[in-house]
Amino acid sequence: MTAKIIDGKAMSAAERRKIAEETAKLKSERGIVPGLAVIIVGNNPASEIYVRNKHKACIEVGFNSWIYRLNENASQDELNALIDRLNSDDNVHGILCQLPLPGGLSEEEVIDRISPEKDVDAFGMENVGRIMLGRYRFLPCTPAGIMLLLRESGIDIGGKRAVVIGRSNIVGKPMAMLLLNSDATVTVCHSKTVGLSEITREADIIVCAVGKADFLKGDMIKPGAVVIDVGMNRNEDGKLCGDVDFDSAANVASAITPIPGGVGPMTITMLLRNTLTAATHGL
């Protein structure tokens, strides 16, 4: 069996075109331009790349975009004061603080300080609770992107057995809830799971988000399963790879996301979607 490749790059581009069209209409009809403010503390090179990519994406679809930089010695009070100012700015519809933060700063405090109406990462307690209840305002960007990939690929979730490998607050836990809310029967596996291969071989859908290169092998997959690879790693040769051993998995699965070009392109796109949702909230 040769798996169908789920093209996240193409689906992301199509969704961004929709967002751009909706943004132009919102601006012309109501004079509202969605605005995203990104806070970066310190000089983490990877964070700088992510922030630049988010800024570029915002400009591409017609958003306002602001980057606020604080030096690595910034205090918690300075960071909190900036968040408070952005919370009260009506031109700012979405706020995110690029993680990780330098030592001495509380990520939890920062996440919970962002107004729930502007928490476009959907990391804060209120938005996490809404996801649990199925009454969400925003969805975390990577799980939301995965759900769009599944939907646009014509993959039916209802009644299927889904396994999520990984239990992070950013991907694993919300991913499980979104699949459950779509009527899948969901099992969450993690580093302490016993008999992982037996569990994954029963799954119709596998979402692998463990951060270990080539972790999920073809012999761990049920023939015909859909495999979603959330990982972004470097193998021993320095080559970019995911959490899934692509070659062996593609010989067993019916559909699979590649690395790169699978889940990755969807994450910033869903951040744009959340920011547009925030801008239109209450209209």
C-alpha positions in Angstrom: 0.0 0.0 0.0 1.2 3.5 -0.9 -0.3 6.1 1.3 -2.0 9.2 0.0 0.1 12.3 1.0 -1.9 14.9 2.9 -0.7 18.2 1.4 -0.6 20.7 4.3 1.1 23.3 2.2 -1.6 23.4 -0.4 -4.4 23.3 2.2 -2.7 26.1 4.2 -2.5 28.3 1.1 -6.1 27.7 0.3 -7.2 28.6 3.8 -5.0 31.8 3.8 -6.7 32.9 0.6 -10.1 32.6 2.3 -8.8 34.5 5.3 -7.5 37.3 3.1 -10.8 37.5 1.3 -12.7 37.7 4.6 -10.3 40.3 5.9 -10.7 42.5 2.9 -14.5 42.3 3.2 -14.3 43.1 7.0 -12.2 46.1 6.3 -14.4 47.5 3.4 -17.7 46.9 5.1 -16.9 47.6 8.8 -13.5 49.4 8.7 -12.0 46.7 11.0 -8.5 45.4 10.3 -7.6 42.3 12.4 -4.5 43.0 14.5 -2.0 40.5 16.1 0.5 41.6 18.7 3.4 39.2 19.3 5.7 39.6 22.3 9.2 38.2 22.3 11.5 38.3 25.3 15.3 37.7 24.8 17.2 36.6 21.7 16.2 33.0 21.1 17.1 32.4 17.4 14.3 29.8 16.9 11.8 32.2 18.4 13.0 35.0 16.1 12.3 32.8 13.1 8.8 31.9 14.3 8.0 35.6 15.0 9.2 36.7 11.6 7.1 34.0 10.0 4.0 35.1 11.9 4.6 38.7 11.0 5.0 37.8 7.3 1.8 35.8 7.3 -0.2 38.6 8.9 0.9 41.1 6.3 0.2 38.5 3.5 -3.5 38.3 4.5 -4.0 42.0 5.3 -3.7 42.0 9.1 -2.0 44.6 11.2 1.0 43.1 12.9 3.1 44.4 15.8 6.2 42.8 17.3 7.1 43.9 20.9 10.6 43.0 22.0 11.8 42.9 25.6 15.4 42.2 26.5 16.3 39.0 28.3 16.6 40.8 31.6 13.0 42.1 31.5 11.1 41.7 34.8 7.8 39.9 35.2 6.2 43.3 36.1 7.5 44.8 32.8 6.0 41.9 30.8 2.7 42.0 32.7 2.4 45.8 32.1 2.9 45.3 28.4 0.2 42.6 28.3 -2.2 44.8 30.2 -1.6 47.6 27.7 -2.3 45.3 24.8 -5.4 43.9 26.5 -6.9 47.4 26.6 -6.0 48.3 23.0 -9.0 47.9 20.8 -6.9 47.7 17.7 -5.2 44.6 19.0 -7.5 41.5 18.5 -4.9 38.8 19.3 -2.0 38.6 21.7 0.6 35.9 22.0 3.9 35.7 23.9 6.5 33.6 22.1 7.6 30.7 24.3 9.9 29.7 25.8 10.6 32.6 28.1 14.0 33.3 29.7 14.5 31.9 33.2 12.8 33.8 36.0 9.7 34.6 34.0 6.5 32.7 34.6 4.9 31.3 31.4 1.8 30.3 33.3 1.4 33.9 34.7 1.8 35.3 31.2 -0.6 32.9 29.5 -3.3 33.6 32.1 -2.8 37.4 32.0 -3.7 37.6 28.3 -7.4 38.4 27.9 -9.4 35.3 27.0 -10.9 37.2 24.1 -7.4 37.9 22.7 -5.8 34.5 23.6 -5.5 33.4 20.0 -3.1 30.6 21.0 -6.0 29.2 23.2 -3.6 28.4 26.0 -5.3 30.2 28.8 -7.5 28.5 31.4 -10.8 29.8 30.1 -10.2 28.8 26.5 -8.9 25.4 27.6 -12.1 24.9 29.7 -14.2 25.9 26.7 -12.4 23.2 24.6 -13.3 20.6 27.3 -16.9 21.7 27.1 -17.0 21.8 23.3 -18.0 25.5 23.5 -14.8 27.0 22.2 -14.1 30.5 21.1 -10.6 29.5 19.6 -8.9 26.2 19.1 -5.1 25.7 19.7 -3.5 26.2 16.4 -1.8 22.9 15.7 -4.8 20.7 16.7 -7.1 23.0 14.8 -4.8 22.6 11.7 -4.9 18.9 12.0 -8.7 18.8 12.2 -8.8 21.0 9.0 -6.4 18.6 7.3 -8.6 15.6 8.1 -11.7 17.4 7.1 -10.3 18.7 3.8 -8.9 15.2 3.0 -12.4 13.7 3.3 -11.4 11.6 6.3 -14.4 10.7 8.4 -13.7 10.8 12.1 -17.0 9.8 13.6 -17.0 6.3 15.1 -13.3 5.8 14.4 -10.6 4.7 16.9 -8.1 7.4 17.3 -4.8 7.3 19.2 -2.9 10.4 20.2 0.7 9.8 21.2 1.8 12.7 23.5 0.0 14.5 26.3 1.3 18.1 26.0 -1.1 21.0 26.8 -0.3 22.5 23.4 -1.0 19.5 21.2 -1.8 16.1 22.8 -4.5 17.0 25.3 -6.5 19.4 23.1 -6.1 17.1 20.1 -7.7 14.3 22.1 -10.6 16.6 23.0 -11.2 17.8 19.4 -11.2 14.2 18.2 -13.6 13.2 21.0 -15.9 16.2 20.2 -16.0 14.8 16.6 -17.2 11.4 17.8 -14.0 9.4 17.7 -13.1 7.0 20.4 -9.9 8.3 21.7 -6.9 6.8 23.5 -4.1 9.1 24.8 -0.7 7.4 25.0 2.5 8.7 26.6 5.9 7.8 27.9 4.5 5.6 30.7 2.1 3.7 28.4 2.5 0.0 28.5 2.1 -2.0 25.3 2.0 1.0 23.0 2.4 -0.9 19.8 -0.7 -3.1 20.6 -2.7 0.1 21.1 -1.5 1.9 18.0 -2.2 -1.2 15.8 -5.9 -0.9 16.7 -6.1 2.8 15.6 -7.9 4.1 12.5 -6.3 7.5 13.1 -2.9 8.1 14.8 -1.6 11.6 15.8 2.0 11.3 16.8 3.4 14.3 18.9 6.2 13.0 21.0 9.3 15.0 19.7 11.4 11.9 18.9 12.7 11.3 15.5 11.2 8.3 13.6 9.5 7.1 16.7 6.4 5.5 15.1 7.3 2.6 12.8 5.3 0.9 10.1 4.9 -2.2 12.2 3.1 -0.2 14.8 0.4 0.9 12.4 -2.8 -0.8 11.4 -3.1 -1.3 7.6 -5.2 1.5 6.1 -4.8 3.8 9.1 -4.4 7.6 8.8 -1.2 8.9 10.2 -0.6 12.5 11.3 2.9 13.4 12.1 3.3 16.5 14.4 7.0 16.1 15.0 9.8 18.3 13.7 13.2 16.8 14.4 16.7 16.3 13.1 18.0 12.7 12.7 21.5 11.5 13.3 22.5 12.8 9.8 21.0 16.2 10.5 18.1 15.6 8.1 14.8 17.1 8.9 12.3 14.4 9.9 9.2 13.9 11.9 8.1 11.6 14.8 7.0 9.0 12.2 9.3 6.8 10.2 7.8 8.0 7.0 9.0 5.3 4.6 7.8 2.3 6.6 4.6 4.1 7.7 3.7 5.1 4.1 3.8 1.5 3.1 1.1 0.6 5.6 -1.1 3.7 6.1 -3.9 4.9 3.7 -2.9 8.6 4.2 0.0 10.4 5.9 1.3 13.8 6.5 4.9 14.5 5.2 7.7 16.4 7.0 8.0 19.1 5.9 4.8 20.2 4.2 2.2 18.5 6.4 1.0 19.8 9.8 3.6 22.6 10.0 2.2 25.0 7.5 -1.2 24.8 9.1 -0.2 26.1 12.5 0.4 29.8 11.7 -2.6 29.6 9.3 -4.9 28.7 12.2 -3.4 31.5 14.3 -4.5 33.8 11.5 -8.0 32.2 11.6 -8.2 32.7 15.3 -7.1 36.4 15.1 -9.8 37.0 12.4 -12.4 35.2 14.7 -11.3 37.5 17.6 -11.7 40.6 15.3 -15.3 39.6 14.4 -16.3 38.5 17.9 -19.6 40.2 18.9 -20.3 41.6 15.4 
